[in-house]
């Protein structure tokens, strides 16, 4: 839906038994063209909506969690992805709300960067810490880990599944092996942990999900699918009477997968990184309120929603007031008007070929900035924008930047209407510096110029150059042409043949 929006139709979740009025409802959904994600059940049609989560009673705004009867931990807490940036934050939170023993699980175990410092910090808070190297998707390895805990008299009270593998690959380039790797830790680990702890009396079973599984994320097809799965797994657990909380995180600042260039791109699209301390407070509140599935993200709705819906309308955010479109578009900023004026001046002073180069450089440089490239060298003029990695969100960002740079209104479908940098630069040229139709004499001069340019140097001798110079001198020194006086013009307009000869004789003295 985000990477190939013009091919996206929608998603319908059908019931196991297609009876009753299901077919009629399906026809209604398809013909209305309003909703693009629906579930049909025997009781009716259900649609997806993001709504505000309530604040648990008595929850304050401070970072002091676990007070006033809020959610508390005890005993042993197992954290997968525990040696990573998010896992470390979660471990500190777990200690703060009562965990007595923290088991940090990751593939690299004690060999992970910074693990010694993390262990020292946690032990300094008065708790026991174990670091275990284990593939959480390996059922036998996880069963052995849990068996060791039981053998030592440990009582596992909570699981936080924060393990995951990042992904950023355009849809058309994704292979089976990559998807398998991305799903293994997220999905495989969640399934194994769910099965092996189903008989335990846990206080919490928390899975770290992502907004990618809620509203999608271009370039993260496997990651989005994996997170959507673990959201559903928590629903399944709660349906079986087990505890479960899925937190779909937006980007975290200072830690996690969305830092550096990726974080900067998300911020430009309206998803700035969250302060990790506030993110932990949100986790606590979700557990305080007994939430099953919650999205926690810092969203600049006025920036995010217009780009998200530019090429594909979505009803997902219609219940969030801040996400509704503004009544009037913001006026161009002063610096934008100045940049557009400067560009027009450069184009006016440039030759035709220079104008093409200026606009192609503008398109390539802007595209590189949107995609996070250090230089425009990777933006090949004849390669398609979709091949370069553009999707509906980055396409809108490119449009917005070019609108600011040029001062002209450009459609959200810009990269689809003009699919290569060359084509887009040509479109901008037609808008900003259209070719003026040449006079016949100008066309002949240009033809002569091309003719001379194609001759060997020894054929353009002094005689040819001298003849051209004579022509230039004669026409440069000619008297300025004056328009006939109005009366004379009218006389010429209405004169007969004999009268015209009389006028010539009078004016020039001969016929």
QUIZI-V180237 format. One record per residue. N is the residue number from 1. SS is DSSP state (hx for helix, st for strand, lp for the rest). PSI is psi in whole degrees, 0 to 359 (NA if undefined). Layout:
n:N ss:SS psi:PSI
n:N ss:SS psi:PSI
//
This chain:
n:1 ss:lp psi:330
n:2 ss:lp psi:324
n:3 ss:lp psi:327
n:4 ss:lp psi:63
n:5 ss:hx psi:331
n:6 ss:hx psi:350
n:7 ss:hx psi:355
n:8 ss:lp psi:129
n:9 ss:lp psi:311
n:10 ss:lp psi:186
n:11 ss:st psi:127
n:12 ss:st psi:124
n:13 ss:st psi:110
n:14 ss:lp psi:151
n:15 ss:lp psi:165
n:16 ss:lp psi:327
n:17 ss:lp psi:118
n:18 ss:lp psi:79
n:19 ss:lp psi:184
n:20 ss:lp psi:225
n:21 ss:lp psi:16
n:22 ss:hx psi:316
n:23 ss:hx psi:321
n:24 ss:hx psi:319
n:25 ss:hx psi:321
n:26 ss:hx psi:316
n:27 ss:hx psi:322
n:28 ss:hx psi:318
n:29 ss:hx psi:314
n:30 ss:hx psi:324
n:31 ss:hx psi:333
n:32 ss:hx psi:323
n:33 ss:lp psi:19
n:34 ss:lp psi:306
n:35 ss:lp psi:139
n:36 ss:lp psi:359
n:37 ss:st psi:109
n:38 ss:st psi:158
n:39 ss:st psi:130
n:40 ss:st psi:129
n:41 ss:st psi:169
n:42 ss:lp psi:338
n:43 ss:lp psi:357
n:44 ss:st psi:195
n:45 ss:st psi:132
n:46 ss:st psi:142
n:47 ss:st psi:163
n:48 ss:lp psi:134
n:49 ss:lp psi:139
n:50 ss:lp psi:127
n:51 ss:lp psi:159
n:52 ss:lp psi:136
n:53 ss:lp psi:140
n:54 ss:lp psi:156
n:55 ss:lp psi:125
n:56 ss:lp psi:143
n:57 ss:lp psi:132
n:58 ss:lp psi:358
n:59 ss:lp psi:130
n:60 ss:lp psi:182
n:61 ss:lp psi:356
n:62 ss:lp psi:178
n:63 ss:lp psi:351
n:64 ss:lp psi:97
n:65 ss:lp psi:163
n:66 ss:lp psi:19
n:67 ss:lp psi:166
n:68 ss:lp psi:34
n:69 ss:lp psi:13
n:70 ss:lp psi:182
n:71 ss:lp psi:136
n:72 ss:lp psi:155
n:73 ss:lp psi:166
n:74 ss:lp psi:171
n:75 ss:lp psi:220
n:76 ss:st psi:135
n:77 ss:st psi:128
n:78 ss:st psi:127
n:79 ss:st psi:114
n:80 ss:st psi:150
n:81 ss:lp psi:25
n:82 ss:lp psi:340
n:83 ss:lp psi:1
n:84 ss:lp psi:179
n:85 ss:hx psi:313
n:86 ss:hx psi:320
n:87 ss:hx psi:322
n:88 ss:hx psi:318
n:89 ss:hx psi:319
n:90 ss:hx psi:321
n:91 ss:hx psi:317
n:92 ss:hx psi:319
n:93 ss:hx psi:316
n:94 ss:hx psi:319
n:95 ss:hx psi:321
n:96 ss:hx psi:337
n:97 ss:lp psi:22
n:98 ss:lp psi:356
n:99 ss:lp psi:139
n:100 ss:lp psi:334
n:101 ss:st psi:124
n:102 ss:st psi:125
n:103 ss:st psi:112
n:104 ss:st psi:116
n:105 ss:st psi:132
n:106 ss:st psi:167
n:107 ss:lp psi:320
n:108 ss:lp psi:344
n:109 ss:hx psi:231
n:110 ss:hx psi:349
n:111 ss:hx psi:0
n:112 ss:lp psi:147
n:113 ss:lp psi:136
n:114 ss:lp psi:7
n:115 ss:hx psi:326
n:116 ss:hx psi:317
n:117 ss:hx psi:319
n:118 ss:hx psi:315
n:119 ss:hx psi:316
n:120 ss:hx psi:320
n:121 ss:hx psi:319
n:122 ss:hx psi:316
n:123 ss:hx psi:330
n:124 ss:lp psi:342
n:125 ss:lp psi:3
n:126 ss:lp psi:23
n:127 ss:lp psi:163
n:128 ss:st psi:145
n:129 ss:st psi:133
n:130 ss:st psi:135
n:131 ss:st psi:124
n:132 ss:st psi:130
n:133 ss:st psi:117
n:134 ss:lp psi:137
n:135 ss:lp psi:109
n:136 ss:lp psi:346
n:137 ss:lp psi:353
n:138 ss:lp psi:106
n:139 ss:hx psi:318
n:140 ss:hx psi:320
n:141 ss:hx psi:318
n:142 ss:hx psi:321
n:143 ss:hx psi:321
n:144 ss:hx psi:320
n:145 ss:hx psi:312
n:146 ss:hx psi:324
n:147 ss:hx psi:321
n:148 ss:hx psi:320
n:149 ss:hx psi:316
n:150 ss:hx psi:320
n:151 ss:hx psi:333
n:152 ss:lp psi:9
n:153 ss:lp psi:17
n:154 ss:lp psi:146
n:155 ss:lp psi:107
n:156 ss:st psi:121
n:157 ss:st psi:341
n:158 ss:st psi:151
n:159 ss:st psi:131
n:160 ss:st psi:114
n:161 ss:st psi:96
n:162 ss:lp psi:5
n:163 ss:lp psi:148
n:164 ss:lp psi:160
n:165 ss:lp psi:131
n:166 ss:lp psi:158
n:167 ss:lp psi:139
n:168 ss:lp psi:80
n:169 ss:lp psi:129
n:170 ss:lp psi:148
n:171 ss:hx psi:317
n:172 ss:hx psi:348
n:173 ss:hx psi:359
n:174 ss:lp psi:133
n:175 ss:lp psi:166
n:176 ss:hx psi:319
n:177 ss:hx psi:319
n:178 ss:hx psi:316
n:179 ss:hx psi:319
n:180 ss:hx psi:317
n:181 ss:hx psi:317
n:182 ss:hx psi:319
n:183 ss:hx psi:336
n:184 ss:hx psi:306
n:185 ss:hx psi:316
n:186 ss:hx psi:304
n:187 ss:hx psi:309
n:188 ss:hx psi:316
n:189 ss:hx psi:319
n:190 ss:hx psi:318
n:191 ss:hx psi:315
n:192 ss:hx psi:314
n:193 ss:hx psi:321
n:194 ss:hx psi:314
n:195 ss:hx psi:317
n:196 ss:hx psi:344
n:197 ss:hx psi:4
n:198 ss:lp psi:330
n:199 ss:lp psi:2
n:200 ss:lp psi:153
n:201 ss:lp psi:84
n:202 ss:lp psi:149
n:203 ss:lp psi:331
n:204 ss:st psi:144
n:205 ss:st psi:96
n:206 ss:st psi:129
n:207 ss:st psi:137
n:208 ss:st psi:112
n:209 ss:st psi:197
n:210 ss:st psi:154
n:211 ss:hx psi:340
n:212 ss:hx psi:329
n:213 ss:hx psi:352
n:214 ss:lp psi:307
n:215 ss:lp psi:8
n:216 ss:lp psi:162
n:217 ss:lp psi:118
n:218 ss:lp psi:139
n:219 ss:lp psi:3
n:220 ss:lp psi:47
n:221 ss:hx psi:314
n:222 ss:hx psi:319
n:223 ss:hx psi:319
n:224 ss:hx psi:316
n:225 ss:hx psi:319
n:226 ss:hx psi:318
n:227 ss:hx psi:324
n:228 ss:hx psi:324
n:229 ss:hx psi:313
n:230 ss:hx psi:331
n:231 ss:hx psi:315
n:232 ss:hx psi:327
n:233 ss:hx psi:321
n:234 ss:hx psi:320
n:235 ss:hx psi:318
n:236 ss:hx psi:315
n:237 ss:hx psi:313
n:238 ss:hx psi:329
n:239 ss:hx psi:338
n:240 ss:lp psi:7
n:241 ss:lp psi:16
n:242 ss:lp psi:158
n:243 ss:lp psi:151
n:244 ss:lp psi:136
n:245 ss:st psi:127
n:246 ss:st psi:124
n:247 ss:st psi:113
n:248 ss:st psi:103
n:249 ss:st psi:143
n:250 ss:lp psi:184
n:251 ss:lp psi:141
n:252 ss:st psi:142
n:253 ss:lp psi:149
n:254 ss:lp psi:349
n:255 ss:lp psi:162
n:256 ss:lp psi:193
n:257 ss:lp psi:334
n:258 ss:lp psi:60
n:259 ss:lp psi:168
n:260 ss:lp psi:221
n:261 ss:hx psi:318
n:262 ss:hx psi:318
n:263 ss:hx psi:322
n:264 ss:hx psi:319
n:265 ss:hx psi:317
n:266 ss:hx psi:320
n:267 ss:hx psi:319
n:268 ss:hx psi:332
n:269 ss:lp psi:3
n:270 ss:lp psi:17
n:271 ss:lp psi:74
n:272 ss:lp psi:156
n:273 ss:lp psi:141
n:274 ss:st psi:146
n:275 ss:lp psi:123
n:276 ss:hx psi:325
n:277 ss:hx psi:320
n:278 ss:hx psi:326
n:279 ss:hx psi:319
n:280 ss:hx psi:322
n:281 ss:hx psi:319
n:282 ss:hx psi:322
n:283 ss:hx psi:315
n:284 ss:hx psi:317
n:285 ss:hx psi:323
n:286 ss:hx psi:319
n:287 ss:hx psi:323
n:288 ss:hx psi:319
n:289 ss:lp psi:1
n:290 ss:lp psi:30
n:291 ss:lp psi:143
n:292 ss:lp psi:315
n:293 ss:st psi:128
n:294 ss:st psi:146
n:295 ss:st psi:131
n:296 ss:st psi:111
n:297 ss:lp psi:150
n:298 ss:lp psi:109
n:299 ss:lp psi:128
n:300 ss:lp psi:91
n:301 ss:hx psi:323
n:302 ss:hx psi:339
n:303 ss:hx psi:321
n:304 ss:hx psi:309
n:305 ss:hx psi:316
n:306 ss:hx psi:321
n:307 ss:hx psi:325
n:308 ss:hx psi:325
n:309 ss:lp psi:6
n:310 ss:lp psi:319
n:311 ss:lp psi:348
n:312 ss:lp psi:105
n:313 ss:lp psi:148
n:314 ss:lp psi:136
n:315 ss:lp psi:1
n:316 ss:lp psi:327
n:317 ss:lp psi:12
n:318 ss:lp psi:343
n:319 ss:lp psi:7
n:320 ss:lp psi:110
n:321 ss:hx psi:318
n:322 ss:hx psi:344
n:323 ss:hx psi:358
n:324 ss:lp psi:148
n:325 ss:lp psi:144
n:326 ss:lp psi:156
n:327 ss:lp psi:326
n:328 ss:lp psi:144
n:329 ss:lp psi:146
n:330 ss:lp psi:138
n:331 ss:lp psi:149
n:332 ss:lp psi:141
n:333 ss:lp psi:156
n:334 ss:hx psi:317
n:335 ss:hx psi:329
n:336 ss:hx psi:317
n:337 ss:hx psi:321
n:338 ss:hx psi:318
n:339 ss:hx psi:318
n:340 ss:hx psi:320
n:341 ss:hx psi:318
n:342 ss:hx psi:321
n:343 ss:hx psi:317
n:344 ss:hx psi:322
n:345 ss:hx psi:319
n:346 ss:hx psi:317
n:347 ss:hx psi:321
n:348 ss:hx psi:328
n:349 ss:hx psi:355
n:350 ss:lp psi:158
n:351 ss:lp psi:174
n:352 ss:hx psi:314
n:353 ss:hx psi:325
n:354 ss:hx psi:324
n:355 ss:hx psi:318
n:356 ss:hx psi:317
n:357 ss:hx psi:317
n:358 ss:hx psi:314
n:359 ss:hx psi:325
n:360 ss:hx psi:320
n:361 ss:hx psi:321
n:362 ss:hx psi:313
n:363 ss:hx psi:313
n:364 ss:hx psi:318
n:365 ss:hx psi:319
n:366 ss:hx psi:318
n:367 ss:hx psi:319
n:368 ss:hx psi:318
n:369 ss:hx psi:319
n:370 ss:hx psi:320
n:371 ss:hx psi:355
n:372 ss:lp psi:18
n:373 ss:lp psi:145
n:374 ss:lp psi:327
n:375 ss:lp psi:163
n:376 ss:hx psi:1
n:377 ss:hx psi:330
n:378 ss:hx psi:353
n:379 ss:lp psi:92
n:380 ss:lp psi:134
n:381 ss:lp psi:326
n:382 ss:lp psi:1
n:383 ss:lp psi:143
n:384 ss:st psi:145
n:385 ss:hx psi:321
n:386 ss:hx psi:324
n:387 ss:hx psi:329
n:388 ss:hx psi:347
n:389 ss:lp psi:11
n:390 ss:lp psi:147
n:391 ss:lp psi:189
n:392 ss:hx psi:325
n:393 ss:hx psi:313
n:394 ss:hx psi:331
n:395 ss:hx psi:318
n:396 ss:hx psi:322
n:397 ss:hx psi:320
n:398 ss:hx psi:315
n:399 ss:hx psi:315
n:400 ss:hx psi:318
n:401 ss:hx psi:320
n:402 ss:hx psi:328
n:403 ss:hx psi:316
n:404 ss:hx psi:322
n:405 ss:hx psi:329
n:406 ss:hx psi:336
n:407 ss:lp psi:12
n:408 ss:lp psi:149
n:409 ss:lp psi:127
n:410 ss:lp psi:142
n:411 ss:lp psi:158
n:412 ss:lp psi:339
n:413 ss:lp psi:21
n:414 ss:hx psi:310
n:415 ss:hx psi:345
n:416 ss:hx psi:326
n:417 ss:hx psi:328
n:418 ss:lp psi:85
n:419 ss:lp psi:357
n:420 ss:st psi:159
n:421 ss:hx psi:321
n:422 ss:hx psi:313
n:423 ss:hx psi:319
n:424 ss:hx psi:319
n:425 ss:hx psi:322
n:426 ss:hx psi:322
n:427 ss:hx psi:317
n:428 ss:hx psi:323
n:429 ss:hx psi:317
n:430 ss:hx psi:330
n:431 ss:hx psi:320
n:432 ss:hx psi:326
n:433 ss:lp psi:67
n:434 ss:lp psi:146
n:435 ss:lp psi:135
n:436 ss:lp psi:137
n:437 ss:lp psi:128
n:438 ss:lp psi:144
n:439 ss:lp psi:154
n:440 ss:hx psi:317
n:441 ss:hx psi:324
n:442 ss:hx psi:319
n:443 ss:hx psi:322
n:444 ss:hx psi:320
n:445 ss:hx psi:318
n:446 ss:hx psi:324
n:447 ss:hx psi:320
n:448 ss:hx psi:320
n:449 ss:hx psi:316
n:450 ss:hx psi:322
n:451 ss:hx psi:314
n:452 ss:hx psi:322
n:453 ss:hx psi:335
n:454 ss:lp psi:359
n:455 ss:lp psi:149
n:456 ss:lp psi:152
n:457 ss:hx psi:326
n:458 ss:hx psi:349
n:459 ss:hx psi:344
n:460 ss:lp psi:82
n:461 ss:lp psi:183
n:462 ss:hx psi:329
n:463 ss:hx psi:318
n:464 ss:hx psi:314
n:465 ss:hx psi:318
n:466 ss:hx psi:319
n:467 ss:hx psi:318
n:468 ss:hx psi:320
n:469 ss:hx psi:322
n:470 ss:hx psi:316
n:471 ss:hx psi:316
n:472 ss:hx psi:317
n:473 ss:hx psi:314
n:474 ss:hx psi:315
n:475 ss:hx psi:336
n:476 ss:hx psi:326
n:477 ss:lp psi:3
n:478 ss:lp psi:151
n:479 ss:lp psi:146
n:480 ss:lp psi:135
n:481 ss:lp psi:137
n:482 ss:lp psi:142
n:483 ss:lp psi:144
n:484 ss:lp psi:148
n:485 ss:lp psi:152
n:486 ss:hx psi:318
n:487 ss:hx psi:318
n:488 ss:hx psi:321
n:489 ss:hx psi:316
n:490 ss:hx psi:322
n:491 ss:hx psi:316
n:492 ss:hx psi:322
n:493 ss:hx psi:323
n:494 ss:hx psi:1
n:495 ss:lp psi:146
n:496 ss:lp psi:179
n:497 ss:hx psi:313
n:498 ss:hx psi:323
n:499 ss:hx psi:325
n:500 ss:hx psi:318
n:501 ss:hx psi:322
n:502 ss:hx psi:320
n:503 ss:hx psi:316
n:504 ss:hx psi:317
n:505 ss:hx psi:320
n:506 ss:hx psi:319
n:507 ss:hx psi:320
n:508 ss:hx psi:353
n:509 ss:lp psi:8
n:510 ss:lp psi:165
n:511 ss:lp psi:NA
//
